[in-house]
Amino acid sequence: MPRAPARPTKGDPHAPPTPEPPRFPAQLSPRRRRPGRSPPRSARYLSSEDGFTYEITKTAEQWRAQLGDHDYEILRRGGTEIPKSSPFWSQVAEGTYACKGCALPLYEGKWQVVLEKGWVFFRHGIANAILMGVDWPEGSDMTPEQAALAAVEAHCRRCGGHLGHIVMIENQLLHCINGASLTLTPPPG
Ligand SMILES: [Zn+2]
């Protein structure tokens, strides 16, 4: 294997090269890919390469039939909805939000935060409901550490459905969720 040319260093010529400072995306925000507008990206956490099995599994055809094309792109392909396209973004709802894929309760409406960004934001989720993964954009040269800072992805622990990302936004660390990934059940009574 040819070695990369050594970067010039001051002092000890055998010292390891100084690592370059990390480069971060200009904005820590969810990807704004519009479903159907660009090639869909396979969500890495859905891979079976590591042998992880979700409690609820279905074929791609079964998911698409259940969810429809739009919601399938988001929940099963890691897409991002157009901001303000969900009726949930502008309200602090009473009741409980559940996964549209498998109906697992994920967020209480009282934890919701309304931001003009136009997605559905929560301060935190219901215990044992949400898993996280590093969303590493295709073609990125980010290190895993940089990618983790840029995009921590949130998905349903029962069906693996993509929900959104956990981001620092307006000085708050929030779950930034696609409304298309959720259903809302009003409180009883
Ligand atoms: Zn689910």
Residues whose N, C-alpha, C, O or C-beta is under 5 A from the ligand:
A	BS01	ZN	C99 G101 C102 A103 L104 C156 R158 C159 G160 G161
